């Protein structure tokens, strides 16, 4: 027969409210909820053996938490500090390995382009930071600070003196502004470029479509069926796509595309049609501006600065075309590739919406300030 516990639990109003809240919590740990329930039942005069049966634990557990609460109060329900396994590596070792990961290997006379966790562990031993260390330990330390020296991203700093001004006016056009004045309802903005060297790859075996538990399969071996160019123009505010197929890029194919757009309403009767282009050979320099104006007086050619194709919305369209039309690529010939491009264009125009373009002139200035700050830190290295 179970005896009554000598530890009588008497709760204050504040303690009871706190325990009731913890016992009904869905976010607290199961252990804390269980302890709160034990103490609440104990405060009602329930014996330990009966509490154990009601909450599903052994009597010794109930006895321990009743005693801890009786002596220490609410603080007694928390876990005791645990010593755990002592650290093998001091903070100076962790900091040293992280600093090593943030330096290019060539600064340590190591003939590598990038560190891996295994190579960092080896280098730490070589330099006497530690006697031995595993690559998994190094990776865990780096993960804590999101340091990934085995990865890299390419970047290029703007070098043109007028980069900011030229990029800003394109962003203003996306926001329907020109020279500080809002565009009118009969002003249009077209983003245009060419996607060259599209290959008509013909697979040696027919592919297999996706099935239950199986992704689509494409034969690796192929024959080359030639290349073509896709000339495209995109109305950034109407989400309307125009395109033509050509053997190769050039002034003539580009001007043919311009003619198709400019002879189509509402562009044919527009007050102004702004054409945003990069500095490709088909439409670069002042001569291209003169050529455009002579052929279409209401058309205004607006050049992006060098290395700023990422500001051209047609590149977003081209990425969609690449993913949805060209890849993985299995075409009988160039005619089939061209036909699919033009049919996709018609399909796209039935459902497309303008891109949610959020990169503004303010974002541009912030980005360039960061670039300048980074360049300032790299100049001593270049010297």
PyMOL commands that set and color helices and strands:
alter all, ss='L'
color gray80, all
select helices_A, chain A and resi 13-23+30-43+48-55+59-77+91-101+105-108+117-126+135-144+163-174+251-262+267-269+285-295+309-311+314-326+334-351+361-382
alter helices_A, ss='H'
color red, helices_A
select strands_A, chain A and resi 177-178+181-182+187-203+222-235+240-246+272-277+299-303
alter strands_A, ss='S'
color yellow, strands_A
deselect
rebuild
show_as cartoon
